């Protein structure tokens, strides 16, 4: 098995940051569905300052556009920063040629601009 990109939310905007929350990255449930991601480990890449961090995803209110960084992750970005949020997982050798991660491109207000499936 190999660790492969499963999904990417490209250019989300951080809407909330709470250092004193117990941790996680809240993502609008509509965006989670679009990228086919659940409550799983994610990696965040801050486009504004180059920071990288790992946390886990929790559901934020559907249709809200919320992207919240909580706990230690709140130190890695400010409200208004653009992020790339990726999830990775194991793909077996015989599934690699068929594997196609979902790339969700975001527009203003964390609305979906385009969904790509990349092989």
Secondary structure, DSSP 8 states (H G I E B T S, - for coil): -EEEEEEEEEEEE--EEETTSSSEEEEEHHHHHHHT--S-EEEEEETTT--EEEEEEEEE-TTS--EEEEGGGGGS--TT-EEEEEEEEEE-TTTTTT--EEEEEEEGGGEEEEEEEE-
